[in-house]
Amino acid sequence: MVAASAGRMNAHGISVFYGAVEPMTALAEARPPVGSKVAIAKFTIERALWLLDVEALKSVTISGSIFDPDYIGRIQRANFLEILSGRISRPIMPNEEAVEYLATQAVADYMATEAKLDGIVFPSVQVGHASSNVVLFHHSSRVEEIQLPKGTEITASLEQHDSDGVYPDYHVWEDVPSTPTQATLSEANPFDLPITPVNYDYEFFDLRQPSLKIDLDSVTVYHIKAVSFNVDEYPVNRSRTVKPESSII
């Protein structure tokens, strides 16, 4: 068993679903090195989900009278929501993640357990806030299992060979067992019932309702050939002054 690693919205050992609204955003968030390969797929939502869009928190405005005793409290809550929005979506350096993620992990845990939210939508810093990421908390992050006939064997290939050389070719084969014929069924002994003991592993007995389903026809493998940067350039200025001579009295 491999425990879930800590992330922006989850503590170590607590699994959540990290996704994006666009494939290229998901690719950027993975931060793959040049020469690597990344598989990306679309997931369909299988049930209604309650998500908080943190970008909308920035537009929260409060109106009222300063003589209203509740006015200051509402202003403070609005300011907190704006700060929270910036904290959740701000970039974090890799060597600072362990400490900087503690605050957002605590906020995510509160939203999941107390506010009963299913997840959060927040801007992607890897694409300059031009698109959004989605995180589904643990209780809403289960993906529906792929349904295959019992006894199905799966094989896959990654490349093809021809006279021109080797080129990528991703293909998955499902070898499905044939359906028993009516003659075979009639010849079977009705009293010969195989009994297979069932061993329940309660550690992996998942009672969560599936929220997502993978679209197998959408799976695409991206070969990372190069990385580009969108940067701001700032010159480094230098100046020199002459120290005044010290005088001794």
Sequence and secondary structure as in RCSB ss.txt:
>XXXX:A:sequence
MVAASAGRMNAHGISVFYGAVEPMTALAEARPPVGSKVAIAKFTIERALWLLDVEALKSVTISGSIFDPDYIGRI
QRANFLEILSGRISRPIMPNEEAVEYLATQAVADYMATEAKLDGIVFPSVQVGHASSNVVLFHHSSRVEEIQLPK
GTEITASLEQHDSDGVYPDYHVWEDVPSTPTQATLSEANPFDLPITPVNYDYEFFDLRQPSLKIDLDSVTVYHIK
AVSFNVDEYPVNRSRTVKPESSII
>XXXX:A:secstr
      BTTB TT   EEEESSHHHHHHHH   TT EEEE  EEE S   EEEGGGGGG      TTSTTHHHHH
HHHHHHHHHHHHHHS   GGGHHHHHHHHHHHHHHHHHTS   EEEEE GGGTTSSEEEEE GGG  B      T
T EEEEEEEEEETTEEEEEEEEEEE      HHHHHHS TT          GGG       EEE GGG EEEE  
                        
